[in-house]
Amino acid sequence: MECKKHLFSIDDHVTYLNTGYMSPSMKAMDEAGRLAVNRKSKPYLFTTEDFFNPAMEVKKLFSRLIHAPSYNQIALIPSVSYGLASITRNITLLPYEEVLVVEDQFPSNIYPWTRLLDGDTARLKIIGPDSIQRGKSWNKNILHSINEKTKVVALPHVHWSEGIIYDLVAIRKKCDEMDARLIIDGTQSVGALPFSVQDIRPDALICAGYKWLMGPYSLGCAYYSEKWNDGIPIEENWSHRKDSDAFSKLTDYQDAYRPGAARYSVGESSNFVLLPMMQMALNTLMEWGPKNVQSYCRGLSKDVWESLPEIGFTPPDEGAASHLFGIKIPDDVDINTLSAFLRNENIYVSMRGRYIRVSPWIVNEQKDLLKLKDTLVRFTKDVMS
């Protein structure tokens, strides 16, 4: 791949290394959104097909992206918390059963489980890494902690602050042995890192759309395995019922839902503005390929971080992804001071705990990462000396 910055509207003076916070939108996607907004001025041009076909096309694209067996197992959601609420709506835990999560996990994949556990945090099993070889030890500790009490393993594919990649194939195998369900938050991975439903076999994969899927805010995609096909949704929307595309028969009320996971889509999921934008984004991602995106990001960091320990910063863990990783900040550095220093240089990253979360993408070149490293060197000399 080559740098795609020309497809976006990022200012030349800006070094944007923060796609993990929010992806920039392509110029073409912006135009698709403008055209979609303008359509509402002539509502008489909308047809029955407009309520269903665009949503179906987005589901098909997302199912291809993650190698799902059928687009019927895809739901359209407004957020990760919404997608997970459909899961917790359909799980009952016995008093001794546990939900396993990872340390410092993003809260949208914590709060639904604490609600399900009715505040019993003793049954929320939080697994962290060792102090060295964090990625390798973290995966080992997860596998060791899944036991006969484990009902659910709910974790990301990539940790949102450190970028550690979890070995989901091995974790799936251990879940099978213990009859536990595997629920994945793919928000910080899908689109930039290959993900295969065929290989990992998650019970559910929930993704916000505005990061690595390059889509608009408030529209995401979720895969639910066939285990959930008879579940109860968190809302009863008319368009998700069988034969809902026959407008003249909508008062012939139906008990049956549309096939697969359609019942778990948010109401008004035929969003006439957001769907064309998401369709544009997913089509582009399919052309690029997550494997190529990850390879491109890997090349950006080659030989960049080796000198960081000389100035007190810890390089990314070897188990971290190439599109998102954490640089550990020295204990004597004030994070707010460091953040302001970087922002003054027009370098955009995220501070997550004691980490600088760096998330390069196809809008970057290696010079952007070198600028970040050189700026950290200057920070230690100008501010910390």
C-alpha positions in Angstrom: 0.0 0.0 0.0 0.9 3.6 -0.4 -0.1 6.5 1.9 -3.7 7.5 1.3 -3.6 11.0 2.9 -4.6 12.6 -0.3 -8.0 11.0 0.0 -8.6 12.9 3.2 -8.8 16.5 4.4 -6.1 16.5 7.1 -4.2 19.8 7.3 -0.6 19.6 6.1 0.8 20.9 9.4 -1.0 18.2 11.4 0.6 14.9 12.5 -2.4 12.8 13.1 -1.5 9.6 14.9 -4.9 9.1 16.6 -7.2 7.0 14.5 -7.8 4.9 17.6 -9.7 8.0 18.9 -11.5 8.7 15.7 -10.7 8.1 12.0 -10.7 11.0 9.6 -13.4 10.6 7.0 -12.6 10.4 3.3 -13.5 13.2 1.1 -15.7 10.8 -0.9 -17.5 9.7 2.3 -18.1 13.4 3.2 -19.7 13.9 -0.2 -21.8 10.7 0.2 -23.1 12.2 3.5 -23.9 15.6 1.9 -25.8 13.9 -0.9 -27.7 11.8 1.6 -28.7 14.8 3.7 -30.0 16.6 0.6 -32.2 13.7 -0.3 -34.4 14.4 2.7 -35.6 17.6 1.1 -37.5 15.5 -1.4 -39.1 12.7 0.8 -41.5 11.8 -2.0 -38.5 10.2 -3.8 -38.0 7.6 -1.0 -39.2 4.1 -1.8 -39.8 1.0 0.2 -36.5 -0.4 -0.9 -34.7 2.6 0.7 -35.8 1.3 4.1 -34.1 -2.1 3.5 -31.6 -2.4 0.7 -28.9 0.1 2.0 -28.9 -1.7 5.4 -28.6 -5.0 3.6 -25.7 -3.8 1.6 -23.8 -2.6 4.7 -24.5 -5.9 6.4 -23.2 -7.8 3.4 -20.0 -5.8 3.3 -19.3 -6.2 7.0 -20.0 -9.9 6.8 -17.4 -10.2 4.0 -14.9 -8.1 6.0 -15.0 -10.5 8.9 -15.6 -13.7 6.9 -19.0 -14.3 8.5 -21.1 -17.2 7.1 -24.1 -15.0 6.3 -25.1 -11.3 6.4 -28.3 -12.4 8.1 -26.1 -12.7 11.3 -25.2 -9.1 11.2 -27.0 -6.3 13.1 -26.7 -2.6 12.8 -26.1 -0.9 16.1 -25.5 2.7 17.3 -22.8 1.8 19.9 -20.9 -1.0 21.5 -22.9 -0.7 24.7 -26.1 -1.2 22.6 -24.7 -4.3 21.0 -23.6 -5.8 24.3 -27.0 -5.0 25.9 -28.6 -7.4 23.4 -26.1 -10.0 24.7 -26.7 -9.5 28.4 -30.5 -9.4 27.8 -30.2 -13.0 26.8 -27.8 -14.4 29.4 -28.7 -15.8 32.8 -25.9 -16.4 35.3 -26.0 -18.8 38.2 -24.7 -17.5 41.6 -21.3 -19.2 41.2 -20.7 -18.4 37.5 -18.1 -15.7 36.4 -17.5 -13.3 33.6 -13.9 -12.9 32.7 -12.6 -9.5 31.4 -9.1 -8.0 31.1 -7.5 -5.3 33.2 -8.3 -1.6 32.2 -10.8 -2.8 29.6 -12.8 -0.1 27.9 -15.9 0.7 30.1 -18.5 -0.1 27.4 -17.4 -3.7 27.7 -17.5 -3.6 31.5 -20.7 -1.9 32.6 -23.1 -4.3 30.8 -21.5 -7.2 32.7 -21.5 -5.5 36.1 -25.2 -4.8 35.5 -25.8 -8.4 34.6 -23.9 -9.5 37.7 -26.1 -7.1 39.7 -23.2 -5.3 41.3 -21.4 -8.5 42.4 -17.9 -7.6 41.3 -16.5 -10.7 42.9 -17.9 -12.6 39.9 -16.2 -10.2 37.5 -12.9 -11.8 37.0 -10.3 -9.2 35.9 -7.1 -10.6 34.4 -3.9 -8.6 33.9 -0.4 -9.1 32.5 2.9 -9.7 34.3 5.3 -6.8 34.5 7.5 -8.2 31.7 6.5 -9.7 28.4 3.1 -8.1 28.9 1.5 -9.4 25.7 2.8 -13.0 26.1 2.0 -13.2 29.8 -1.4 -11.6 29.4 -2.5 -14.3 27.0 -1.1 -17.0 29.3 -2.9 -15.6 32.3 -6.2 -15.4 30.4 -6.0 -19.0 29.3 -5.0 -20.1 32.8 -8.0 -18.3 34.4 -10.7 -19.8 32.2 -12.2 -22.6 34.3 -15.4 -24.4 35.0 -16.9 -21.3 36.7 -16.4 -19.2 33.6 -19.6 -18.5 31.8 -18.5 -15.6 29.6 -15.1 -14.3 28.3 -15.7 -10.7 27.2 -12.6 -8.9 25.9 -11.3 -6.9 23.0 -9.2 -8.2 20.1 -6.7 -5.4 20.7 -6.4 -3.6 24.1 -7.5 0.0 23.6 -4.6 1.6 25.4 -1.6 -0.7 25.0 -2.5 -2.4 21.8 -1.8 -5.9 23.1 -3.3 -8.5 20.7 -5.2 -11.3 22.4 -4.8 -14.8 21.0 -8.5 -15.3 20.3 -8.0 -18.7 18.6 -6.4 -20.2 21.7 -9.0 -18.5 23.9 -11.8 -19.8 21.8 -10.5 -23.3 22.2 -10.3 -23.0 26.0 -13.8 -21.5 26.1 -15.0 -24.6 24.2 -13.5 -26.8 26.8 -15.2 -25.0 29.6 -18.5 -24.3 27.8 -18.0 -20.5 28.0 -19.2 -17.9 25.5 -16.7 -15.6 23.8 -17.8 -12.0 23.3 -15.4 -9.8 21.4 -15.3 -6.0 21.2 -13.6 -5.5 17.8 -13.8 -1.7 17.8 -10.0 -1.2 18.0 -9.1 -3.9 15.5 -11.7 -4.8 12.8 -10.8 -3.0 9.6 -7.1 -2.6 10.5 -6.3 -6.1 11.6 -7.6 -9.3 10.0 -10.5 -11.0 11.8 -12.1 -14.2 10.7 -15.3 -15.4 12.2 -14.5 -18.8 10.6 -11.3 -19.1 12.5 -12.2 -17.5 15.8 -15.8 -18.5 16.0 -16.9 -15.8 18.5 -20.4 -16.0 19.9 -20.6 -12.3 19.2 -18.4 -9.5 17.7 -19.4 -5.9 18.4 -17.8 -3.0 16.6 -18.3 0.7 16.7 -18.0 2.1 13.2 -16.2 5.5 13.6 -12.6 4.2 14.2 -11.0 1.5 12.0 -14.2 0.9 10.0 -13.8 4.5 8.9 -17.5 5.1 9.2 -19.7 7.9 10.7 -20.4 8.2 14.4 -23.4 6.4 15.9 -23.4 3.6 13.4 -21.6 0.2 14.0 -22.0 -3.4 13.1 -22.3 -6.5 15.2 -22.1 -10.2 14.4 -24.2 -12.6 16.5 -23.8 -16.3 16.1 -26.8 -18.6 15.5 -26.9 -19.2 19.2 -28.7 -15.9 19.6 -31.3 -16.4 16.8 -34.1 -17.0 19.2 -33.2 -14.3 21.7 -35.2 -11.3 22.9 -34.1 -7.9 21.5 -33.9 -4.8 23.7 -36.5 -3.0 21.5 -39.3 -4.1 19.3 -39.0 -2.3 16.0 -41.5 -2.8 13.2 -38.9 -3.1 10.4 -37.2 -6.1 12.0 -40.3 -8.3 11.9 -41.1 -10.8 9.1 -42.6 -9.3 5.9 -42.1 -5.7 7.2 -41.3 -4.6 3.7 -44.9 -5.1 2.7 -46.1 -1.6 3.9 -49.7 -2.3 3.0 -49.8 -5.2 5.5 -48.0 -3.7 8.5 -51.1 -4.1 10.7 -51.1 -7.9 9.9 -49.0 -8.1 13.0 -46.2 -10.7 13.0 -44.7 -12.7 15.9 -41.8 -13.8 13.7 -38.7 -11.7 13.1 -36.6 -11.4 10.0 -34.0 -14.1 9.7 -30.9 -14.4 11.9 -29.7 -11.4 14.0 -32.0 -8.8 12.4 -34.0 -8.5 15.6 -30.9 -7.0 17.3 -30.6 -4.0 15.0 -31.4 -0.6 16.4 -34.7 1.0 15.5 -34.6 3.2 12.4 -31.5 1.2 11.3 -32.4 2.2 7.7 -30.7 5.5 8.5 -30.7 7.4 5.2 -27.7 9.6 6.0 -25.3 7.3 7.8 -25.7 4.1 5.7 -24.4 5.6 2.5 -21.4 6.9 4.4 -20.8 3.5 6.0 -21.2 1.7 2.7 -18.6 4.0 1.1 -16.2 3.3 3.9 -16.6 -0.5 3.9 -16.3 -0.7 0.2 -13.0 1.1 0.4 -11.8 -1.1 3.3 -12.6 -4.2 1.2 -10.5 -2.8 -1.6 -7.5 -2.1 0.7 -7.8 -5.3 2.9 -7.1 -5.3 6.6 -4.0 -7.5 6.1 -2.5 -4.8 3.8 -3.5 -2.1 6.3 -1.7 -3.9 9.1 1.3 -4.5 7.0 1.5 -0.9 6.0 1.3 0.2 9.6 4.0 -2.3 10.6 6.4 -0.7 8.1 5.8 2.8 9.5 7.3 1.8 12.9 10.3 -0.2 11.6 13.4 0.8 13.6 11.7 3.9 15.0 11.4 3.2 18.8 14.7 1.4 19.7 16.2 4.6 21.3 13.2 5.4 23.5 14.7 3.7 26.7 17.6 6.2 26.5 15.1 9.0 27.4 13.1 6.9 29.9 10.1 5.9 27.7 9.3 2.3 27.2 8.8 1.1 23.6 5.7 -0.8 22.5 5.4 -4.3 23.7 6.3 -6.9 21.1 2.8 -8.4 21.4 1.2 -5.1 20.4 -0.6 -4.4 17.1 1.1 -2.2 14.5 -1.9 0.1 14.1 -2.3 0.8 17.8 0.2 0.5 20.6 1.3 2.2 23.8 4.5 4.0 24.7 4.9 3.9 28.5 5.5 7.3 30.1 8.2 7.6 32.8 6.7 8.0 36.3 8.3 11.4 36.8 6.6 12.9 33.7 3.4 15.0 34.2 1.0 13.7 31.6 -0.8 17.0 31.1 2.5 18.8 30.5 3.5 16.2 28.0 0.1 16.3 26.2 0.3 20.1 25.9 3.9 19.9 24.5 2.8 17.4 21.8 -0.3 19.4 20.9 1.8 22.5 20.6 3.8 20.7 17.9 0.5 19.7 16.2 1.0 16.0 17.1 -2.3 14.3 17.9 -2.1 11.1 20.0 -4.1 9.9 23.0 -3.1 9.7 26.7 -4.4 6.5 28.2 -3.3 5.8 31.7 0.5 6.0 31.8 0.7 5.3 28.1 0.9 7.5 25.0 -1.5 5.6 22.7 -0.2 5.9 19.2 -2.5 4.7 16.4 -1.0 5.3 12.9 -2.9 4.5 9.8 -2.9 4.8 6.0 -2.9 8.6 6.3 0.6 8.5 7.8 4.2 8.1 6.6 7.2 7.0 8.7 8.2 10.7 9.0 5.2 11.2 11.2 6.4 8.6 13.8 9.9 9.9 13.6 8.6 13.4 14.4 6.8 12.0 17.4 10.0 10.3 18.6 12.1 13.4 18.0 9.6 15.5 19.9 9.8 13.2 22.9 13.5 13.6 22.9 13.2 17.4 22.8 10.6 17.2 25.6 13.0 15.3 27.9 15.7 17.9 27.2 13.6 21.1 27.3 11.1 20.3 30.0 12.5 17.5 32.1 16.2 18.5 32.3 
